[in-house]
Amino acid sequence: MNAANLEPLLERAERLLTRLEALLPQPLAAPDWDAAIAWRYRRRAGGHGVLRPVHHLAALRLRDEC
C-alpha cells in the first residue's frame, strides 16, 4: 500500500474512532472532599461507580446500642 492509498484509510479510521469515543462514558471528576464528611458509593449504569456526598447524617454516637 502506498501513501496515497493509506491516507483515505487513516481519515476513515479517525472518523470511526471519533464516533466511538462519543459513545464511551465521560471520565469522572474527582470528588470535592470538602463538600461532605461522609460519602456513599453508587453504581452507575454500565458497571462503573461514583462517590456521592451524604448530606443528611443520622445522629448516632459510639455509645448508642445497636
Biopython code that builds the backbone (N, CA, C, O; Angstrom):
import numpy as np
from Bio.PDB.StructureBuilder import StructureBuilder

atoms = [
    (1, "MET", "N", (0.841, -1.177, 0.000)),
    (1, "MET", "CA", (0.000, 0.000, 0.000)),
    (1, "MET", "C", (0.887, 1.241, 0.000)),
    (1, "MET", "O", (1.813, 1.351, 0.804)),
    (2, "ASN", "N", (0.605, 2.159, -0.891)),
    (2, "ASN", "CA", (1.395, 3.395, -0.913)),
    (2, "ASN", "C", (0.706, 4.474, -0.080)),
    (2, "ASN", "O", (-0.412, 4.288, 0.401)),
    (3, "ALA", "N", (1.386, 5.591, 0.078)),
    (3, "ALA", "CA", (0.893, 6.670, 0.935)),
    (3, "ALA", "C", (-0.421, 7.257, 0.424)),
    (3, "ALA", "O", (-1.260, 7.678, 1.221)),
    (4, "ALA", "N", (-0.608, 7.291, -0.886)),
    (4, "ALA", "CA", (-1.848, 7.834, -1.456)),
    (4, "ALA", "C", (-3.048, 6.975, -1.079)),
    (4, "ALA", "O", (-4.136, 7.503, -0.846)),
    (5, "ASN", "N", (-2.867, 5.678, -1.016)),
    (5, "ASN", "CA", (-3.967, 4.777, -0.644)),
    (5, "ASN", "C", (-4.169, 4.734, 0.876)),
    (5, "ASN", "O", (-5.271, 4.471, 1.356)),
    (6, "LEU", "N", (-3.120, 4.989, 1.604)),
    (6, "LEU", "CA", (-3.192, 4.909, 3.054)),
    (6, "LEU", "C", (-3.921, 6.109, 3.674)),
    (6, "LEU", "O", (-4.580, 5.963, 4.703)),
    (7, "GLU", "N", (-3.811, 7.264, 3.071)),
    (7, "GLU", "CA", (-4.413, 8.483, 3.624)),
    (7, "GLU", "C", (-5.937, 8.383, 3.781)),
    (7, "GLU", "O", (-6.442, 8.718, 4.852)),
    (8, "PRO", "N", (-6.693, 7.939, 2.767)),
    (8, "PRO", "CA", (-8.153, 7.816, 2.965)),
    (8, "PRO", "C", (-8.518, 6.800, 4.051)),
    (8, "PRO", "O", (-9.491, 6.986, 4.782)),
    (9, "LEU", "N", (-7.735, 5.733, 4.148)),
    (9, "LEU", "CA", (-7.996, 4.743, 5.177)),
    (9, "LEU", "C", (-7.781, 5.337, 6.570)),
    (9, "LEU", "O", (-8.576, 5.092, 7.476)),
    (10, "LEU", "N", (-6.724, 6.108, 6.743)),
    (10, "LEU", "CA", (-6.460, 6.747, 8.028)),
    (10, "LEU", "C", (-7.534, 7.773, 8.379)),
    (10, "LEU", "O", (-7.933, 7.880, 9.539)),
    (11, "GLU", "N", (-7.998, 8.523, 7.394)),
    (11, "GLU", "CA", (-9.067, 9.500, 7.642)),
    (11, "GLU", "C", (-10.355, 8.805, 8.064)),
    (11, "GLU", "O", (-11.045, 9.264, 8.974)),
    (12, "ARG", "N", (-10.676, 7.701, 7.403)),
    (12, "ARG", "CA", (-11.886, 6.947, 7.753)),
    (12, "ARG", "C", (-11.761, 6.346, 9.160)),
    (12, "ARG", "O", (-12.717, 6.369, 9.935)),
    (13, "ALA", "N", (-10.595, 5.817, 9.480)),
    (13, "ALA", "CA", (-10.369, 5.254, 10.814)),
    (13, "ALA", "C", (-10.497, 6.343, 11.875)),
    (13, "ALA", "O", (-11.056, 6.096, 12.943)),
    (14, "GLU", "N", (-9.992, 7.535, 11.600)),
    (14, "GLU", "CA", (-10.093, 8.653, 12.557)),
    (14, "GLU", "C", (-11.553, 9.039, 12.779)),
    (14, "GLU", "O", (-11.947, 9.297, 13.917)),
    (15, "ARG", "N", (-12.360, 9.084, 11.731)),
    (15, "ARG", "CA", (-13.791, 9.393, 11.876)),
    (15, "ARG", "C", (-14.497, 8.323, 12.701)),
    (15, "ARG", "O", (-15.348, 8.634, 13.534)),
    (16, "LEU", "N", (-14.142, 7.062, 12.465)),
    (16, "LEU", "CA", (-14.744, 5.966, 13.214)),
    (16, "LEU", "C", (-14.382, 6.062, 14.696)),
    (16, "LEU", "O", (-15.247, 5.881, 15.553)),
    (17, "LEU", "N", (-13.135, 6.340, 15.001)),
    (17, "LEU", "CA", (-12.717, 6.485, 16.395)),
    (17, "LEU", "C", (-13.421, 7.656, 17.073)),
    (17, "LEU", "O", (-13.789, 7.562, 18.243)),
    (18, "THR", "N", (-13.607, 8.734, 16.364)),
    (18, "THR", "CA", (-14.309, 9.890, 16.925)),
    (18, "THR", "C", (-15.745, 9.516, 17.283)),
    (18, "THR", "O", (-16.244, 9.919, 18.334)),
    (19, "ARG", "N", (-16.405, 8.761, 16.431)),
    (19, "ARG", "CA", (-17.779, 8.336, 16.707)),
    (19, "ARG", "C", (-17.840, 7.360, 17.879)),
    (19, "ARG", "O", (-18.755, 7.426, 18.699)),
    (20, "LEU", "N", (-16.872, 6.461, 17.956)),
    (20, "LEU", "CA", (-16.844, 5.501, 19.058)),
    (20, "LEU", "C", (-16.568, 6.188, 20.396)),
    (20, "LEU", "O", (-17.165, 5.827, 21.410)),
    (21, "GLU", "N", (-15.680, 7.161, 20.406)),
    (21, "GLU", "CA", (-15.365, 7.878, 21.639)),
    (21, "GLU", "C", (-16.578, 8.623, 22.181)),
    (21, "GLU", "O", (-16.701, 8.801, 23.393)),
    (22, "ALA", "N", (-17.472, 9.059, 21.304)),
    (22, "ALA", "CA", (-18.681, 9.759, 21.747)),
    (22, "ALA", "C", (-19.613, 8.817, 22.513)),
    (22, "ALA", "O", (-20.426, 9.280, 23.314)),
    (23, "LEU", "N", (-19.510, 7.516, 22.285)),
    (23, "LEU", "CA", (-20.368, 6.544, 22.959)),
    (23, "LEU", "C", (-19.823, 6.121, 24.322)),
    (23, "LEU", "O", (-20.570, 5.589, 25.143)),
    (24, "LEU", "N", (-18.556, 6.344, 24.569)),
    (24, "LEU", "CA", (-17.936, 5.936, 25.825)),
    (24, "LEU", "C", (-18.336, 6.872, 26.955)),
    (24, "LEU", "O", (-18.582, 8.056, 26.723)),
    (25, "PRO", "N", (-18.405, 6.345, 28.195)),
    (25, "PRO", "CA", (-18.724, 7.229, 29.317)),
    (25, "PRO", "C", (-17.614, 8.256, 29.520)),
    (25, "PRO", "O", (-16.438, 7.981, 29.282)),
    (26, "GLN", "N", (-18.011, 9.434, 29.960)),
    (26, "GLN", "CA", (-17.045, 10.502, 30.210)),
    (26, "GLN", "C", (-16.271, 10.193, 31.488)),
    (26, "GLN", "O", (-16.813, 9.577, 32.405)),
    (27, "PRO", "N", (-15.024, 10.611, 31.554)),
    (27, "PRO", "CA", (-14.258, 10.371, 32.780)),
    (27, "PRO", "C", (-14.884, 11.096, 33.969)),
    (27, "PRO", "O", (-15.439, 12.187, 33.835)),
    (28, "LEU", "N", (-14.781, 10.471, 35.109)),
    (28, "LEU", "CA", (-15.366, 11.044, 36.316)),
    (28, "LEU", "C", (-14.454, 12.120, 36.886)),
    (28, "LEU", "O", (-13.229, 12.001, 36.861)),
    (29, "ALA", "N", (-15.067, 13.150, 37.390)),
    (29, "ALA", "CA", (-14.306, 14.215, 38.043)),
    (29, "ALA", "C", (-13.985, 13.777, 39.472)),
    (29, "ALA", "O", (-14.729, 12.998, 40.068)),
    (30, "ALA", "N", (-12.907, 14.266, 40.004)),
    (30, "ALA", "CA", (-12.553, 13.976, 41.395)),
    (30, "ALA", "C", (-13.582, 14.609, 42.312)),
    (30, "ALA", "O", (-14.007, 15.740, 42.076)),
    (31, "PRO", "N", (-13.994, 13.887, 43.368)),
    (31, "PRO", "CA", (-14.979, 14.466, 44.287)),
    (31, "PRO", "C", (-14.397, 15.642, 45.059)),
    (31, "PRO", "O", (-13.189, 15.718, 45.286)),
    (32, "ASP", "N", (-15.266, 16.546, 45.454)),
    (32, "ASP", "CA", (-14.884, 17.664, 46.312)),
    (32, "ASP", "C", (-14.953, 17.158, 47.747)),
    (32, "ASP", "O", (-16.030, 17.122, 48.342)),
    (33, "TRP", "N", (-13.820, 16.771, 48.303)),
    (33, "TRP", "CA", (-13.786, 16.143, 49.621)),
    (33, "TRP", "C", (-14.273, 17.087, 50.723)),
    (33, "TRP", "O", (-14.631, 16.624, 51.805)),
    (34, "ASP", "N", (-14.292, 18.371, 50.476)),
    (34, "ASP", "CA", (-14.781, 19.322, 51.466)),
    (34, "ASP", "C", (-16.304, 19.486, 51.424)),
    (34, "ASP", "O", (-16.865, 20.192, 52.262)),
    (35, "ALA", "N", (-16.971, 18.856, 50.478)),
    (35, "ALA", "CA", (-18.415, 19.008, 50.320)),
    (35, "ALA", "C", (-19.205, 18.234, 51.372)),
    (35, "ALA", "O", (-20.364, 18.560, 51.631)),
    (36, "ALA", "N", (-18.597, 17.213, 51.986)),
    (36, "ALA", "CA", (-19.316, 16.410, 52.979)),
    (36, "ALA", "C", (-18.302, 15.691, 53.859)),
    (36, "ALA", "O", (-17.111, 15.642, 53.555)),
    (37, "ILE", "N", (-18.810, 15.130, 54.970)),
    (37, "ILE", "CA", (-17.924, 14.345, 55.837)),
    (37, "ILE", "C", (-18.128, 12.849, 55.629)),
    (37, "ILE", "O", (-17.348, 12.037, 56.125)),
    (38, "ALA", "N", (-19.177, 12.487, 54.897)),
    (38, "ALA", "CA", (-19.443, 11.083, 54.599)),
    (38, "ALA", "C", (-19.727, 10.939, 53.106)),
    (38, "ALA", "O", (-20.252, 11.849, 52.465)),
    (39, "TRP", "N", (-19.368, 9.779, 52.572)),
    (39, "TRP", "CA", (-19.544, 9.525, 51.141)),
    (39, "TRP", "C", (-20.159, 8.146, 50.943)),
    (39, "TRP", "O", (-19.962, 7.241, 51.754)),
    (40, "ARG", "N", (-20.896, 8.000, 49.867)),
    (40, "ARG", "CA", (-21.540, 6.738, 49.526)),
    (40, "ARG", "C", (-21.178, 6.383, 48.083)),
    (40, "ARG", "O", (-21.208, 7.228, 47.189)),
    (41, "TYR", "N", (-20.837, 5.113, 47.884)),
    (41, "TYR", "CA", (-20.511, 4.640, 46.538)),
    (41, "TYR", "C", (-21.798, 4.233, 45.848)),
    (41, "TYR", "O", (-22.556, 3.416, 46.371)),
    (42, "ARG", "N", (-22.048, 4.793, 44.686)),
    (42, "ARG", "CA", (-23.236, 4.469, 43.902)),
    (42, "ARG", "C", (-22.805, 3.921, 42.554)),
    (42, "ARG", "O", (-21.987, 4.521, 41.856)),
    (43, "ARG", "N", (-23.363, 2.781, 42.201)),
    (43, "ARG", "CA", (-23.043, 2.182, 40.916)),
    (43, "ARG", "C", (-23.857, 2.859, 39.811)),
    (43, "ARG", "O", (-25.063, 3.070, 39.942)),
    (44, "ARG", "N", (-23.180, 3.184, 38.747)),
    (44, "ARG", "CA", (-23.845, 3.790, 37.592)),
    (44, "ARG", "C", (-24.173, 2.713, 36.582)),
    (44, "ARG", "O", (-23.635, 1.607, 36.648)),
    (45, "ALA", "N", (-25.050, 3.026, 35.653)),
    (45, "ALA", "CA", (-25.337, 2.108, 34.559)),
    (45, "ALA", "C", (-24.034, 1.880, 33.805)),
    (45, "ALA", "O", (-23.297, 2.827, 33.532)),
    (46, "GLY", "N", (-23.756, 0.663, 33.480)),
    (46, "GLY", "CA", (-22.513, 0.352, 32.804)),
    (46, "GLY", "C", (-21.483, -0.251, 33.747)),
    (46, "GLY", "O", (-20.389, -0.617, 33.317)),
    (47, "GLY", "N", (-21.823, -0.358, 35.034)),
    (47, "GLY", "CA", (-20.956, -1.039, 35.970)),
    (47, "GLY", "C", (-19.975, -0.173, 36.728)),
    (47, "GLY", "O", (-19.438, -0.609, 37.746)),
    (48, "HIS", "N", (-19.727, 1.025, 36.273)),
    (48, "HIS", "CA", (-18.800, 1.900, 36.986)),
    (48, "HIS", "C", (-19.543, 2.619, 38.096)),
    (48, "HIS", "O", (-20.757, 2.804, 38.020)),
    (49, "GLY", "N", (-18.827, 3.017, 39.108)),
    (49, "GLY", "CA", (-19.463, 3.691, 40.228)),
    (49, "GLY", "C", (-18.916, 5.080, 40.430)),
    (49, "GLY", "O", (-17.938, 5.493, 39.808)),
    (50, "VAL", "N", (-19.582, 5.789, 41.325)),
    (50, "VAL", "CA", (-19.197, 7.157, 41.626)),
    (50, "VAL", "C", (-19.446, 7.407, 43.116)),
    (50, "VAL", "O", (-20.387, 6.860, 43.690)),
    (51, "LEU", "N", (-18.618, 8.218, 43.726)),
    (51, "LEU", "CA", (-18.829, 8.607, 45.116)),
    (51, "LEU", "C", (-19.770, 9.801, 45.171)),
    (51, "LEU", "O", (-19.575, 10.795, 44.472)),
    (52, "ARG", "N", (-20.792, 9.689, 46.013)),
    (52, "ARG", "CA", (-21.752, 10.775, 46.208)),
    (52, "ARG", "C", (-21.682, 11.239, 47.661)),
    (52, "ARG", "O", (-21.585, 10.405, 48.561)),
    (53, "PRO", "N", (-21.728, 12.543, 47.911)),
    (53, "PRO", "CA", (-21.710, 13.015, 49.298)),
    (53, "PRO", "C", (-23.014, 12.674, 50.012)),
    (53, "PRO", "O", (-24.088, 12.689, 49.410)),
    (54, "VAL", "N", (-22.903, 12.367, 51.306)),
    (54, "VAL", "CA", (-24.075, 12.139, 52.152)),
    (54, "VAL", "C", (-24.311, 13.439, 52.911)),
    (54, "VAL", "O", (-23.476, 13.859, 53.711)),
    (55, "HIS", "N", (-25.450, 14.072, 52.656)),
    (55, "HIS", "CA", (-25.732, 15.376, 53.245)),
    (55, "HIS", "C", (-26.512, 15.279, 54.556)),
    (55, "HIS", "O", (-26.386, 16.157, 55.409)),
    (56, "HIS", "N", (-27.317, 14.226, 54.731)),
    (56, "HIS", "CA", (-28.139, 14.079, 55.930)),
    (56, "HIS", "C", (-27.654, 12.848, 56.694)),
    (56, "HIS", "O", (-27.931, 11.713, 56.308)),
    (57, "LEU", "N", (-26.932, 13.090, 57.775)),
    (57, "LEU", "CA", (-26.371, 12.009, 58.568)),
    (57, "LEU", "C", (-27.271, 11.700, 59.751)),
    (57, "LEU", "O", (-27.897, 12.592, 60.324)),
    (58, "ALA", "N", (-27.328, 10.423, 60.108)),
    (58, "ALA", "CA", (-28.077, 10.025, 61.295)),
    (58, "ALA", "C", (-27.289, 10.449, 62.532)),
    (58, "ALA", "O", (-26.058, 10.452, 62.519)),
    (59, "ALA", "N", (-28.000, 10.807, 63.596)),
    (59, "ALA", "CA", (-27.351, 11.263, 64.830)),
    (59, "ALA", "C", (-27.009, 10.062, 65.700)),
    (59, "ALA", "O", (-27.677, 9.820, 66.706)),
    (60, "LEU", "N", (-25.989, 9.312, 65.334)),
    (60, "LEU", "CA", (-25.535, 8.158, 66.109)),
    (60, "LEU", "C", (-24.268, 8.524, 66.854)),
    (60, "LEU", "O", (-23.420, 9.268, 66.361)),
    (61, "ARG", "N", (-24.164, 7.987, 68.043)),
    (61, "ARG", "CA", (-22.943, 8.176, 68.830)),
    (61, "ARG", "C", (-22.325, 6.809, 69.080)),
    (61, "ARG", "O", (-23.006, 5.793, 68.940)),
    (62, "LEU", "N", (-21.074, 6.764, 69.441)),
    (62, "LEU", "CA", (-20.403, 5.494, 69.688)),
    (62, "LEU", "C", (-21.040, 4.739, 70.850)),
    (62, "LEU", "O", (-21.038, 3.508, 70.852)),
    (63, "ARG", "N", (-21.572, 5.430, 71.815)),
    (63, "ARG", "CA", (-22.175, 4.740, 72.973)),
    (63, "ARG", "C", (-23.590, 4.237, 72.674)),
    (63, "ARG", "O", (-24.143, 3.493, 73.484)),
    (64, "ASP", "N", (-24.192, 4.612, 71.550)),
    (64, "ASP", "CA", (-25.529, 4.126, 71.193)),
    (64, "ASP", "C", (-25.486, 2.620, 70.944)),
    (64, "ASP", "O", (-24.536, 2.100, 70.358)),
    (65, "GLU", "N", (-26.519, 1.939, 71.395)),
    (65, "GLU", "CA", (-26.600, 0.496, 71.194)),
    (65, "GLU", "C", (-27.195, 0.202, 69.831)),
    (65, "GLU", "O", (-27.975, 0.977, 69.278)),
    (66, "CYS", "N", (-26.805, -0.923, 69.324)),
    (66, "CYS", "CA", (-27.330, -1.356, 68.005)),
    (66, "CYS", "C", (-28.662, -2.038, 68.163)),
    (66, "CYS", "O", (-29.256, -2.468, 67.175)),
]
sb = StructureBuilder()
sb.init_structure("model")
sb.init_model(0)
sb.init_chain("A")
sb.init_seg("    ")
for serial, (resi, resn, name, xyz) in enumerate(atoms, 1):
    if name == "N":
        sb.init_residue(resn, " ", resi, " ")
    sb.init_atom(name, np.array(xyz, "f"), 0.0, 1.0, " ", f" {name:<3s}", serial, name[0])
structure = sb.get_structure()
